[in-house]
Amino acid sequence: MTERIRVLVVDDHPLFRQGVVHSLGTDPGLLVVGETDSGEEALKLAQELLPDVVLLDISMPGWNGLMTAERITTACPVVNIVMLTVSEEKDKLIAAFKAGARAYVLKGVSARELTQVVRTAASGEVYVSPSLAAEMLVTLTQSKAPDPLQELTDREREILGLIGSGLTNREIGERIFLSEKTIKHYVTNILQKLQVRSRVEAALLAAQHKRTER
């Protein structure tokens, strides 16, 4: 007989938490081994019980769900975290996965869908509610590629402009009253930030950026 998936339910709303416990209890493949209303207690139970999955709300007094997820993941890396929340904020979604969550589910999910998500997380797979996944995909595809020139300081931009004018390190140093050695250091930083191999490539990148701004 296949072992049941052991689940710990964490939510500070008793009625909702009991509903989740009841829903999961109707699935013969799942076993709720504990429940609590606080992040601090959740960490203790996770360490004692080592459940396969922790269902965790984000908004809780004391330790919120993100803090709790991070601490459980650190203390019990074998435990899979499923965030069960009303929050549709993309920042919360990203933060949850950074904290170690394997799944992010909205509380409007059906009992049947929730049990499937628990199974998915227990197997080590990642899951995001379809509506949020679609929205994140649209955001990512519409976002502009990062501009490497934005990484430069004002001084580095100035030096890059002088490189584009064909000046040597010594000439640049004389122009802005810095030593040739200091200019060389700046140039090295500029090449690294722009991810190019030579002064010529850096100057071409700067020239191309100027053309696109017009």
C-alpha positions as CSV (number, residue, x, y, z in Angstrom):
1,M,0.0,0.0,0.0
2,T,1.3,3.5,-1.0
3,E,2.1,5.7,2.0
4,R,-0.2,8.6,2.5
5,I,1.0,12.2,2.0
6,R,1.4,13.8,5.4
7,V,0.2,17.4,5.6
8,L,0.4,20.2,8.1
9,V,-2.2,23.0,7.8
10,V,-1.3,26.5,9.0
11,D,-3.9,29.3,8.9
12,D,-5.0,31.8,11.6
13,H,-8.7,31.6,10.6
14,P,-10.1,28.6,12.5
15,L,-13.2,28.1,10.3
16,F,-11.1,28.2,7.1
17,R,-8.4,26.0,8.6
18,Q,-11.0,23.4,9.7
19,G,-12.6,23.4,6.3
20,V,-9.2,22.7,4.7
21,V,-8.5,19.9,7.2
22,H,-11.9,18.4,6.4
23,S,-11.4,18.6,2.7
24,L,-8.0,17.0,2.7
25,G,-9.3,14.3,5.1
26,T,-11.8,13.1,2.5
27,D,-8.9,12.0,0.2
28,P,-7.6,8.5,1.3
29,G,-4.2,9.3,-0.1
30,L,-3.7,12.3,2.3
31,L,-3.2,12.5,6.1
32,V,-3.4,15.7,8.0
33,V,-0.9,15.2,10.8
34,G,-1.3,18.6,12.5
35,E,-2.7,22.1,12.3
36,T,-1.9,25.5,13.9
37,D,-2.7,29.2,13.6
38,S,0.8,30.6,14.0
39,G,4.1,30.5,12.1
40,E,6.2,30.0,15.2
41,E,4.2,26.9,16.1
42,A,4.3,25.8,12.5
43,L,8.1,25.6,12.6
44,K,8.0,23.5,15.8
45,L,5.5,21.1,14.3
46,A,7.4,20.9,11.0
47,Q,10.5,19.9,12.9
48,E,8.7,17.4,15.1
49,L,6.4,15.8,12.5
50,L,8.4,16.3,9.2
51,P,5.3,16.4,7.1
52,D,5.6,16.0,3.3
53,V,3.7,19.2,2.7
54,V,2.9,22.3,4.7
55,L,-0.1,24.3,3.6
56,L,0.7,27.9,4.7
57,D,-1.3,31.2,4.7
58,I,0.7,34.3,3.9
59,S,-1.1,36.8,6.1
60,M,-0.8,35.8,9.7
61,P,0.0,37.7,12.9
62,G,3.5,37.3,14.3
63,W,5.6,35.5,11.7
64,N,3.8,35.9,8.4
65,G,3.7,33.1,5.8
66,L,6.8,34.2,3.9
67,M,9.0,34.3,7.1
68,T,7.6,31.0,8.2
69,A,8.2,29.4,4.8
70,E,11.8,30.5,4.8
71,R,12.4,29.2,8.3
72,I,10.8,25.9,7.7
73,T,12.7,25.5,4.4
74,T,16.0,26.2,6.2
75,A,15.2,23.9,9.1
76,C,13.5,21.1,7.2
77,P,14.5,21.2,3.5
78,V,12.6,17.9,2.8
79,V,9.3,19.6,3.5
80,N,7.4,21.1,0.6
81,I,5.6,24.4,1.2
82,V,2.3,25.3,-0.5
83,M,1.2,28.9,0.0
84,L,-2.6,29.1,0.2
85,T,-3.7,32.7,0.1
86,V,-6.1,35.4,-1.1
87,S,-3.2,37.6,-2.3
88,E,-2.8,38.0,-6.0
89,E,0.1,40.4,-5.7
90,K,3.0,39.4,-8.0
91,D,5.5,40.6,-5.5
92,K,4.1,38.2,-2.9
93,L,4.1,35.3,-5.4
94,I,7.8,35.9,-6.3
95,A,8.7,36.4,-2.6
96,A,7.0,33.1,-1.7
97,F,9.1,31.1,-4.2
98,K,12.3,32.9,-3.0
99,A,11.3,31.8,0.5
100,G,11.2,28.2,-0.6
101,A,7.6,27.6,-1.6
102,R,6.9,24.9,-4.2
103,A,3.3,26.1,-5.0
104,Y,1.2,29.2,-4.8
105,V,-2.6,28.7,-4.7
106,L,-5.5,31.1,-4.3
107,K,-8.0,30.4,-1.6
108,G,-10.9,30.2,-4.1
109,V,-9.5,26.8,-5.3
110,S,-11.9,23.8,-5.1
111,A,-11.3,21.0,-2.6
112,R,-10.5,18.6,-5.5
113,E,-8.0,21.1,-7.0
114,L,-6.3,21.6,-3.6
115,T,-5.7,17.9,-3.1
116,Q,-4.2,17.7,-6.5
117,V,-1.9,20.7,-5.8
118,V,-0.8,18.9,-2.5
119,R,0.1,15.8,-4.5
120,T,2.0,17.9,-7.1
121,A,4.0,19.7,-4.4
122,A,4.7,16.4,-2.6
123,S,6.3,15.1,-5.7
124,G,8.6,18.1,-5.8
125,E,6.9,19.8,-8.7
126,V,6.1,23.6,-8.9
127,Y,2.6,24.9,-9.2
128,V,1.0,28.3,-9.6
129,S,-2.7,29.1,-9.8
130,P,-3.4,29.4,-13.6
131,S,-4.8,32.9,-13.4
132,L,-1.6,34.1,-11.7
133,A,0.7,32.1,-14.0
134,A,-1.0,33.7,-17.1
135,E,-0.7,37.2,-15.7
136,M,3.0,36.7,-14.8
137,L,3.7,35.3,-18.3
138,V,2.1,38.4,-19.9
139,T,4.1,40.7,-17.6
140,L,7.4,38.9,-18.4
141,T,6.8,39.0,-22.2
142,Q,5.8,42.7,-22.2
143,S,8.7,43.8,-20.0
144,K,11.6,45.5,-21.8
145,A,15.1,43.9,-21.8
146,P,17.3,45.5,-19.1
147,D,19.5,48.3,-20.2
148,P,23.1,47.5,-19.1
149,L,24.0,51.2,-19.4
150,Q,21.7,51.9,-16.5
151,E,24.2,50.0,-14.3
152,L,26.9,52.7,-14.9
153,T,27.5,55.5,-12.4
154,D,27.6,59.1,-13.7
155,R,31.4,59.1,-13.7
156,E,31.5,55.8,-15.6
157,R,29.0,57.2,-18.2
158,E,31.3,60.3,-18.6
159,I,34.3,58.1,-19.2
160,L,32.4,55.9,-21.6
161,G,31.5,59.0,-23.6
162,L,35.2,60.0,-23.8
163,I,36.1,56.4,-24.8
164,G,33.6,56.8,-27.6
165,S,35.4,60.0,-28.6
166,G,38.5,58.0,-29.2
167,L,40.5,59.2,-26.2
168,T,43.2,57.0,-24.5
169,N,43.2,56.4,-20.8
170,R,45.9,59.0,-20.3
171,E,44.0,61.6,-22.3
172,I,40.8,60.8,-20.4
173,G,42.7,61.2,-17.1
174,E,44.0,64.6,-18.2
175,R,40.6,65.7,-19.3
176,I,38.8,64.9,-16.0
177,F,41.9,65.2,-13.6
178,L,42.3,61.6,-12.6
179,S,45.4,59.3,-12.9
180,E,45.8,57.0,-15.8
181,K,45.7,54.1,-13.3
182,T,42.4,55.2,-11.9
183,I,40.9,55.5,-15.4
184,K,42.1,52.0,-16.2
185,H,40.2,50.8,-13.1
186,Y,37.1,52.6,-14.3
187,V,37.4,51.1,-17.8
188,T,37.6,47.6,-16.3
189,N,34.5,48.2,-14.3
190,I,32.7,49.6,-17.4
191,L,33.6,46.6,-19.5
192,Q,32.4,44.1,-16.8
193,K,29.1,45.9,-16.3
194,L,28.4,46.1,-20.0
195,Q,29.5,42.5,-20.5
196,V,31.8,43.4,-23.4
197,R,35.4,42.5,-24.0
198,S,37.0,45.7,-25.4
199,R,36.8,49.5,-25.3
200,V,35.6,49.4,-29.0
201,E,32.6,47.1,-28.1
202,A,31.8,49.4,-25.2
203,A,31.9,52.5,-27.4
204,L,29.7,50.8,-30.0
205,L,27.2,49.9,-27.4
206,A,27.1,53.5,-26.1
207,A,26.7,54.8,-29.7
208,Q,23.9,52.4,-30.4
209,H,22.1,53.5,-27.2
210,K,22.3,57.1,-28.2
211,R,20.7,56.3,-31.6
212,T,17.8,54.5,-30.0
213,E,17.1,57.4,-27.7
214,R,16.7,59.9,-30.5
